[in-house]
Amino acid sequence: GQNIDQPTEMTATEGAIVQINCTYQTSGFNGLFWYQQHAGEAPTFLSYNVLDGLEEKGRFSSFLSRSKGYSYLLLKELQMKDSASYLCAVLDSNYQLIWGAGTKLIIKP
Amino acid sequence: GAVVSQHPSRVICKSGTSVKIECRSLDFQATTMFWYRQFPKQSLMLMATSNEGSKATYEQGVEKDKFLINHASLTLSTLTVTSAHPEDSSFYICSARDLGQDAYEQYFGPGTRLTVT
């Protein structure tokens, strides 16, 4: 079956760095997405990786290793507004998005 | 660019009635639109995939006669929850894929919170 694993919840301190991991087992791979979702709102796009390596976009970076079925989202200089759920999703061989359950990130002052 | 709207944002209806939710891509043409449901503290659950001009493909366990999907144009898809019951209360989110893009990114609407009393 298809499976995406990410931690349920993480806590970090304002100004610090946090890494949210995602491992996947899917039928085929056409890219991996990270989305941010604030409570009661729809997800917003953060990043898309289809090749191995690190993609940096401001305070957020995303890494992919296809051979390991592994990705992480790195958030630097954490701000209180970064408190949200972070969803990992993989595009499978049918170009269907397979979603992880999301990681709730709690930022403390 | 790539804005998706949903209407209404919130709706309260009585058990047994039907509710229609609209999803529009405002500045692009969407070959494919997706309908998701999300219960509190859970992740997105794909309900169905709709392609313009053809019947929607429903995920296993989703009743197609209860959740009617119409994708009449490249910018509009509708989801009708028929004979709604309290257990249908949820956050319904649509997303759309841009016809002109290759990345298969899905652009999400703001969601519709449905409460069935």
Interface residues (C-beta under 8 A of the other chain):
Chain A: N30 G31 F33 Y35 G40 E41 A42 P43 T44 F45 Y48 L87 L91 Y95 Q96 L97 W99 G100 A101 G102
Chain B: F34 Q42 S43 L44 L46 T49 F91 I93 A103 Y104 E105 Q106 Y107 F108 G109 P110 G111 R113
